Amino acid sequence: MGEEKWIKVASIDELQEHVPKKVSVDGTELMVIVHAGKVFAVKHACPHYGAPLEEGLVHGTTITCPWHNASFDYTNGALLLPPALDGLPVYPTTTEDGAVLVRNEPVTIPPRKKKRAKETVVILGGGAAGNSAAETLRREGYDGRVVMVSRESDLPYDRPNLSKDFLAGKAKPEWIPLRSHVFYQDREIDLLLNHDVVKVEPEERRVLFRDRGALSYDKLCVATGGIPRRSDIPGNNLEGVFLLRSLDDARRIIAWLDDIRSVCIVGAGFIGMEAAAALSTRGMEVHVVAPEPLPLSLTLGETAGRWLLKLHESKNVRFHLGNTVTRFRGNDHVEAVELSSGEKIKTQGVILGLGITPAVDAFSHTALVHHGVVPVNAKMETALPDIYAAGDIAQLRHPVTGELERVEHWAVAERQGQ
């Protein structure tokens, strides 16, 4: 930490209420905002992916990121809504003779007082909901044991990026993990990677793993996410037919891309459209097959569907809508895709984007699961005591419509985990 000093960044007359202004303090880029006659200063870049927050939406004391809608309270830097994981550093301000001065060192926020506990909280799942739950427990001062279990070998990572910049080759591999090993160690969050849960025993308060024994818990959060739907289409076992759900899936696809120039994507949902956009930036020949008349029209409406279709076509993505795949053709590896219309698409690779099913097999025998999902209340509590659920498996009532819904969305899963 260097010498603390006050730096003039603007005159008070330059600033308008609720209009952010980007400034520089000793080489650090901040933004200043006036609220109720007082000036506040915070780091200008969103901690998620560095978006310029001064271009975001200000409402009262909240500023919303223009890229991914993370929200912050700029008066104290607090994170209000994901997908960001951290709040904003806050810098002291003052005014003097009509000048706005900002100190060159941020405010030091003391840690929350720890809430002493002897209980063990086990979190099944290292995705958005599971990681968010673990971090929130420590952020709120919980001092008992926290164990996060993942069936994958990688640290918790930014799954939405897999079908976007990572697949496009624009995101470096080191950007993908949400946190480092050191982060979890410093917060005493026990990570159990490569642990496949085979059964949850609520009566014994125990989780059983495949070939790795068992783990007892006092409270349990099930955030096991979803399993990508595999196709039963003939030829789906050929080399070059891929799923895209995990970091390993994305690595395998990227390795395959070195040897091919054409890809067929089956499905025009979020994963399919994102993958199509990413691969088109690589200069590849990209085909999209889906039974719907427009991409994402059932989710976003016809107007958005037509706009997305036009946008992707402008990037040379070729659509085969109103079609289903009847067969993947090839010897050892896929060479063509046959459609219900009789058309045959020559291709060297296939990505299946057919959605997911909730990963509930390990506890489907319990009262947790109803019709393939885990119903929860507004506190994310399940039908069984001391067991919570969040993310893709959780079904709850919409606070406005009262309808039961299950939302497959990264930021929603993070919020539920909190």
C-alpha positions in Angstrom: 0.0 0.0 0.0 1.4 3.4 -1.0 1.1 6.8 0.6 -2.5 7.8 1.1 -3.4 11.1 -0.6 -6.5 12.9 -1.9 -6.7 13.4 -5.7 -8.9 16.0 -7.4 -11.0 14.1 -10.1 -13.7 16.6 -11.1 -15.5 19.8 -10.1 -18.8 19.3 -8.3 -20.5 21.3 -11.1 -19.5 18.7 -13.7 -21.5 15.9 -12.0 -25.1 15.2 -12.4 -27.3 13.2 -10.0 -27.2 9.5 -10.8 -25.0 10.0 -13.9 -21.7 8.0 -13.5 -18.4 9.7 -14.5 -15.2 7.7 -15.2 -12.2 9.2 -13.5 -8.6 8.2 -12.8 -6.9 8.2 -9.4 -3.2 7.5 -9.4 -3.6 5.3 -12.5 -6.7 3.4 -11.0 -9.9 3.8 -13.0 -12.9 4.6 -10.9 -16.3 6.1 -11.4 -18.0 8.8 -9.3 -21.7 9.1 -8.8 -23.8 11.7 -7.0 -26.7 10.5 -4.9 -28.7 12.8 -2.6 -26.0 15.5 -2.9 -23.2 13.1 -1.8 -20.4 11.9 -4.1 -19.5 8.2 -4.1 -16.5 6.5 -5.8 -16.1 2.8 -6.7 -14.0 0.8 -9.1 -15.3 1.3 -12.6 -14.9 -2.2 -14.0 -17.4 -4.9 -13.2 -15.5 -7.7 -11.3 -17.3 -10.3 -13.5 -15.7 -9.7 -16.9 -14.5 -6.1 -16.7 -17.5 -4.3 -18.3 -17.4 -0.5 -17.9 -20.0 0.1 -15.2 -20.2 3.8 -16.0 -22.2 2.6 -19.1 -24.6 0.7 -16.9 -28.1 1.5 -15.6 -28.4 3.6 -12.4 -31.5 3.3 -10.4 -31.4 4.9 -7.0 -28.3 3.6 -5.3 -28.0 0.6 -7.6 -25.9 0.3 -10.7 -26.4 -2.6 -13.1 -23.7 -4.0 -15.4 -24.3 -3.3 -19.1 -23.0 -6.7 -20.1 -24.4 -9.4 -17.8 -26.7 -7.5 -15.4 -24.8 -8.0 -12.2 -26.0 -5.3 -9.8 -24.2 -3.4 -7.1 -24.9 -0.8 -4.4 -22.4 1.9 -5.3 -22.7 3.6 -1.9 -21.0 0.7 -0.2 -19.8 -1.5 -3.0 -22.1 -4.4 -2.0 -22.9 -7.1 -4.6 -26.7 -7.3 -5.0 -27.2 -9.7 -7.9 -24.9 -12.1 -9.7 -23.3 -13.2 -12.0 -20.5 -11.2 -10.4 -19.0 -13.0 -7.4 -17.5 -9.9 -5.6 -18.5 -6.4 -4.7 -16.9 -3.2 -5.7 -14.0 -1.6 -3.9 -15.1 1.8 -2.4 -13.0 4.9 -2.3 -13.5 7.7 0.2 -14.6 11.1 -1.2 -14.8 14.6 -0.1 -15.5 18.1 -1.6 -13.3 21.1 -1.1 -13.9 24.6 -2.7 -16.1 23.0 -5.4 -13.7 20.2 -6.2 -14.4 16.5 -5.8 -11.5 14.7 -4.1 -11.0 10.9 -4.0 -8.5 9.1 -1.8 -6.1 6.9 -3.6 -6.7 3.9 -1.4 -10.0 2.0 -1.0 -11.9 1.6 2.2 -10.9 -1.5 4.3 -14.0 -3.5 5.1 -13.6 -5.5 8.3 -14.6 -9.2 8.1 -18.0 -10.2 9.5 -18.1 -11.5 13.0 -18.0 -15.3 12.7 -21.1 -17.3 13.7 -19.7 -20.2 15.7 -21.1 -23.5 14.7 -20.2 -27.2 15.0 -22.4 -28.3 12.2 -21.2 -29.6 8.8 -22.9 -28.3 5.7 -22.5 -30.5 2.7 -23.2 -29.0 -0.8 -23.7 -31.4 -3.6 -22.6 -29.7 -6.8 -19.8 -27.3 -7.8 -21.8 -25.2 -10.3 -23.3 -21.8 -10.0 -25.7 -22.7 -7.1 -23.3 -24.8 -5.1 -20.3 -22.4 -5.4 -22.6 -19.5 -4.5 -23.9 -21.3 -1.4 -20.4 -22.1 -0.2 -19.1 -18.6 -0.7 -22.2 -17.0 0.9 -21.9 -19.2 4.1 -18.4 -17.9 4.6 -19.2 -14.3 3.6 -22.0 -14.2 6.1 -19.7 -15.5 8.9 -20.7 -19.1 9.2 -17.8 -20.9 11.0 -18.8 -24.6 10.8 -17.4 -27.0 8.3 -18.4 -26.4 4.7 -17.9 -29.2 2.1 -18.5 -28.7 -1.6 -18.7 -31.9 -3.6 -18.3 -32.1 -7.4 -18.3 -35.1 -9.8 -15.9 -33.2 -12.0 -12.1 -33.0 -11.7 -12.0 -29.2 -12.4 -12.4 -26.4 -9.9 -15.9 -24.7 -10.1 -15.9 -22.8 -13.4 -17.8 -20.3 -15.5 -20.1 -22.8 -17.4 -21.8 -20.1 -19.6 -18.5 -19.2 -21.2 -17.9 -22.7 -22.6 -20.3 -22.2 -25.5 -19.2 -18.6 -26.0 -15.7 -17.1 -25.9 -14.0 -20.3 -24.8 -15.4 -22.2 -27.7 -14.6 -19.3 -30.0 -11.0 -19.4 -28.8 -11.1 -15.9 -27.3 -11.2 -16.8 -23.6 -8.0 -18.1 -22.1 -8.3 -21.4 -20.1 -7.1 -19.6 -16.9 -10.2 -17.3 -17.2 -12.6 -20.2 -16.8 -12.3 -21.2 -13.1 -14.5 -19.1 -10.8 -11.9 -19.2 -8.0 -8.4 -20.6 -7.3 -7.5 -23.4 -5.0 -6.0 -20.8 -2.6 -9.4 -19.0 -2.4 -11.1 -22.1 -1.1 -8.3 -23.0 1.2 -8.2 -19.5 2.7 -11.9 -19.7 3.5 -11.7 -23.3 4.7 -14.2 -24.6 2.1 -13.4 -28.3 1.6 -13.5 -29.2 -2.1 -14.2 -32.9 -2.9 -13.5 -33.2 -6.6 -14.0 -36.4 -8.6 -16.7 -37.5 -6.2 -19.7 -39.1 -7.8 -22.8 -39.2 -5.5 -24.7 -42.4 -5.8 -27.1 -42.1 -2.9 -28.4 -39.6 -0.4 -29.7 -41.2 2.9 -31.8 -38.5 4.6 -32.6 -40.7 7.7 -28.9 -41.3 8.4 -27.9 -37.7 7.2 -25.3 -39.3 5.0 -24.2 -39.1 1.4 -22.7 -42.2 -0.4 -20.1 -41.9 -3.1 -19.1 -44.3 -5.8 -15.9 -46.0 -4.6 -15.2 -43.2 -2.2 -17.0 -44.0 1.0 -19.6 -41.8 2.7 -19.9 -38.3 4.2 -22.2 -37.3 7.1 -23.9 -33.9 7.2 -26.0 -31.8 9.5 -27.4 -29.7 6.7 -27.4 -30.6 3.0 -27.8 -28.4 -0.1 -28.5 -30.4 -3.3 -27.3 -28.4 -6.3 -26.5 -31.2 -8.7 -27.5 -29.3 -11.8 -28.5 -31.1 -15.0 -27.5 -33.9 -17.3 -27.4 -33.1 -21.0 -29.9 -35.1 -23.0 -28.3 -37.7 -25.3 -29.9 -38.5 -28.6 -31.1 -42.0 -29.4 -30.6 -41.2 -33.1 -28.8 -44.0 -35.0 -25.1 -43.2 -35.3 -24.9 -41.1 -32.1 -22.0 -43.1 -30.9 -19.8 -42.1 -33.9 -16.6 -40.1 -33.2 -17.2 -36.5 -33.6 -20.7 -36.4 -32.0 -20.4 -34.3 -28.9 -22.3 -33.0 -26.0 -21.5 -29.6 -24.6 -22.1 -29.3 -20.9 -18.8 -29.6 -19.0 -15.3 -28.1 -19.3 -14.1 -31.5 -20.4 -16.7 -31.5 -23.2 -15.6 -28.1 -24.4 -11.9 -29.2 -24.4 -12.7 -32.3 -26.5 -14.6 -30.2 -29.0 -11.9 -27.6 -29.3 -9.3 -30.4 -29.8 -11.4 -31.8 -32.6 -11.8 -28.4 -34.3 -8.1 -28.4 -35.2 -8.9 -31.1 -37.8 -12.3 -30.1 -39.2 -13.9 -27.2 -41.1 -17.6 -28.0 -40.8 -19.9 -28.6 -37.8 -23.6 -29.4 -37.5 -25.4 -28.2 -34.3 -28.5 -30.1 -33.4 -30.8 -27.8 -31.4 -31.5 -24.0 -31.6 -31.7 -23.2 -27.9 -29.3 -21.1 -26.0 -26.4 -23.6 -26.2 -27.0 -24.3 -29.9 -27.2 -20.6 -30.8 -24.2 -19.6 -28.7 -22.1 -22.5 -30.1 -23.1 -21.5 -33.7 -22.0 -17.9 -33.1 -18.7 -19.0 -31.5 -17.8 -21.4 -34.2 -18.7 -19.0 -37.0 -16.1 -16.6 -35.7 -13.6 -19.4 -36.3 -14.5 -19.3 -40.0 -16.1 -22.7 -39.9 -19.0 -23.9 -42.0 -21.9 -24.1 -39.4 -25.3 -25.7 -39.8 -28.1 -25.6 -37.3 -30.9 -28.2 -37.3 -34.0 -27.8 -35.1 -37.7 -28.6 -35.4 -38.9 -25.1 -34.5 -39.6 -22.5 -37.2 -37.4 -19.9 -35.5 -34.5 -20.2 -33.0 -35.5 -19.5 -29.4 -38.9 -18.3 -30.4 -40.6 -20.4 -27.6 -38.5 -18.7 -25.0 -38.0 -15.2 -26.4 -40.9 -14.8 -28.8 -41.1 -14.6 -32.6 -39.7 -11.1 -33.0 -36.5 -12.1 -31.1 -36.4 -15.4 -33.0 -36.5 -13.6 -36.4 -33.8 -11.2 -35.3 -31.5 -14.0 -34.1 -32.1 -15.9 -37.3 -31.1 -12.9 -39.4 -28.1 -12.1 -37.2 -26.7 -15.6 -37.4 -27.4 -15.9 -41.1 -25.4 -12.7 -41.6 -22.4 -14.6 -40.1 -22.9 -17.4 -42.6 -24.7 -19.8 -40.2 -27.0 -22.1 -42.3 -30.3 -23.1 -40.7 -32.4 -26.2 -41.4 -35.5 -25.4 -39.3 -38.6 -27.5 -39.2 -36.4 -30.6 -39.3 -35.3 -33.4 -37.1 -32.2 -35.6 -37.4 -33.0 -39.2 -38.5 -29.5 -40.6 -38.6 -25.8 -39.7 -38.3 -23.8 -41.3 -41.1 -20.2 -42.4 -41.1 -17.8 -45.2 -40.6 -15.7 -44.6 -37.5 -16.4 -40.9 -37.3 -19.5 -38.8 -38.4 -19.5 -37.7 -42.0 -23.1 -36.7 -42.6 -26.4 -35.9 -40.9 -29.6 -37.1 -42.5 -32.8 -34.9 -41.9 -36.5 -35.7 -41.8 -36.9 -33.7 -45.0 -34.6 -36.1 -46.8 -31.7 -33.6 -46.9 -28.2 -34.8 -46.1 -25.7 -32.4 -44.6 -22.0 -33.2 -45.0 -20.2 -32.5 -41.8 -17.1 -33.4 -39.8 -18.5 -32.8 -36.4 -21.8 -32.6 -34.5 -22.7 -30.8 -31.3 -25.9 -31.9 -29.5 -27.8 -29.0 -27.8 -30.9 -30.8 -26.8 -31.3 -29.4 -23.3 -30.9 -31.1 -19.9 -32.7 -33.2 -17.4 -32.4 -32.5 -13.7 -29.7 -34.6 -12.0 -31.8 -36.2 -9.3 -30.9 -39.9 -9.5 -29.0 -40.0 -6.3 -32.0 -39.0 -4.3 -34.9 -40.0 -6.6 -35.9 -42.6 -4.0 -36.6 -40.0 -1.4 -39.4 -37.5 -0.7 -37.2 -34.8 -2.1 -38.1 -35.6 -5.7 -41.5 -35.0 -7.3 -42.1 -35.6 -11.0 -38.4 -35.5 -11.7 -37.6 -32.2 -9.9 -37.1 -31.0 -6.3 -39.9 -28.6 -5.1 -38.7 -25.9 -2.7 -40.2 -23.0 -0.9 -39.1 -19.3 -1.0 -36.2 -20.2 1.4 -35.1 -23.0 -0.9 -36.2 -25.6 1.8 -37.3 -29.0 0.5 -39.9 -31.4 1.9 -37.3 -32.9 4.2 -35.8 -31.1 7.2 -32.3 -29.6 6.9 -32.1 -30.2 3.2 -32.1 -27.4 0.7 -32.1 -27.4 -3.1 -31.0 -24.8 -5.7 -30.2 -24.4 -9.3 -31.5 -26.5 -12.3 -33.1 -29.2 -10.1 -35.2 -26.8 -8.0 -38.8 -25.9 -8.7 -40.5 -23.1 -6.8 -43.5 -20.8 -7.2 -43.1 -17.5 -9.1 -43.5 -14.7 -6.6 -45.9 -12.8 -9.0 -47.8 -15.4 -11.0 -47.8 -18.1 -8.3 -47.0 -20.7 -11.0 -44.5 -23.5 -10.4 -41.4 -23.0 -12.4 -37.9 -24.3 -12.8 -35.4 -21.9 -14.4 -32.3 -23.1 -16.1 -30.2 -20.0 -15.8 -26.7 -19.4 -14.4 -27.5 -16.1 -12.6 -30.8 -17.5 -11.2 -28.9 -20.6 -9.8 -26.3 -18.3 -8.2 -29.0 -16.2 -6.6 -30.8 -19.3 -5.3 -27.5 -20.6 -3.8 -27.1 -17.3 -2.0 
